[in-house]
Amino acid sequence: MPQLKQLQPYDEHNQKLESFVHPTDWVNPEPAARYNMVVIGGGPAGLVAAIGAAGLGAKVALIERDLLGGDCLNVGCVPSKALISAARVAAAARDAHGFGVSVESVAVDFPAVMKRLRRLRADMSHHDSAARFQGLGIDVFLGNGKFISDGVIEVADKQLKYKNAVIATGARAAELPIPGLSNVDYLTNETLFSLTELPKQLIVIGGGPIGTEMAQCFARFGSRVIQIEKAPGILPREDPDAALIVQESLVRDGVEFVLNATTTRVEQRGDQKVVFVQQDGREREFTGDALLIGIGRSPNVESLNLQSVGVSFDPRAGIQVDDKLRTSSRRIFAAGDVCSRYKFTHAADFMARIVIQNALFPGPGRKASTLTIPWATYTSPELAHVGLTAVDAAAQGVEIDTYTQSMDGVDRAILEGEDAGFVRIHTRRGSDKIVGATIVASNAGDLISEVTLAMTHGIGLGKIASTIHPYPTQGDAIRKVGDLYNKTRLTPFVKSLFQKWLAWTR
């Protein structure tokens, strides 16, 4: 049986996963005399760095102590979206009567949902397999890597000499300082996807993306879900109007919110988990048969022996890097969750691309600050964002104009029964230069890419308005926002000139 908790239950699907991303019969190669790049960590940042560098002709070594693919494949993006897709099907079936479709009853087979998750994850895992990277010319070492001295990393009793190193060890669920928590068998994203039985009552601590996505999922599966958040509402980093729409959707799905609440202690009472909170000056307690901690990430820096090579780090914030993602040690770079506040797979991917250029080639290099990074929370509706919010703009002294198109004015959204939401775009005051956007819609994570493209390449909102979008689509909402901008250009003075010209030419 495996020691890795991500591989429970150890069925045929998790055995297949293991055979690709941590094969038990793997034999580490003999190290090369010296590597252009040694990458510690086989998650998205590490894999992109290793594959990209090797593709350019570099001699590369890749080290991974757990499962190749990192959090994204094993305990993050992939399994969570498998759950979300199943939960959406359950919700669609329950709501089918609103479309004139009769569904006699809806029953969720939770073990089958989880089996599907494990099967799909295993089927996708060959992309991140040790054998694949070996076939690309990368020396793959399974084991714990640590720095011995400047230019030398040790893994599984072998010493790897490097010209440049990349730390891409990611982050893990934080151990929160809640009294009693260490005595309770609680869930995190690292253990949630190993469940085989649906909790009757699930308590979720945290109103961020992970906690909110899973709260909605399990409520749709049939759990009684209580979500606790210390802020006045969930998703506190987002546009408040957008977060409220998502919150109201979760309420319709049956999630019970405990807001403005601070968790003070947790205890195990038989098979039950009891959570105590302070809310409005009084103590309340909530009981469930499962507890999910959905907040907090800690960088994986402890076992790297960073002091030996002079790499500065903070146990909570992670490795300190400059704008070129170089650490305080000249030949060592970092990418991904271990050093970034943007803890997203796509951010790790593009940070790794910057590292490849800056580590392997001379010249001015690329800067992380030039990246335009969107993100999405995959609730129903989804909430996606890029750039500045109105709060960010005010804090930075950036004057903005704001244009909002409600989805209840978008024909396709109305026809699909998905008209709760909006597209909101901020431009620099008096211009069409986009500085930020928030979208709440059924496919907001897809829609935000058009705005991200525009921001990245300096395409103004006026040009979006002049771009033909298919009708009817939900993406047409973005063009409609462009129309709102164009209407502001028709000032009373300009309109009076048009009227005079048209009257004269009649």
Secondary structure by P-SEA (a helix, b strand, c coil): cccccccccccaaaaaaaacccccccccccccccccbbbccccaaaaaaaaaaaaaccbbbbbbccccccccccccaaaaaaaaaaaaaaaaaaacccccccccbbbbaaaaaaaaaaaaaaaacccccaaaaaaacccccccbbbbccccccccccbbbbbcbbbbcccccccccccccccccccccccccccccccccbbbbccccaaaaaaaaaaaaaccbbbbbbccccccccccaaaaaaaaaaaaaaccccccccccccccccccbbbbbbbcccbbbbbbccbbbbcbbbbcccccccccccbbbbbcccccccccccccccccbbbbcccccccccaaaaaaaaaaaaaaaccccccccccccbbbbbcccccbbbbccccaaaaaaacccbbbbbbbccccaaaaaaccccbbbbbbcccccccccccccccccccccaaaaaaaaaacccaaaaaacccccccccaaaaaaaaaaaaaaccaaaaaaaaaaaaaac
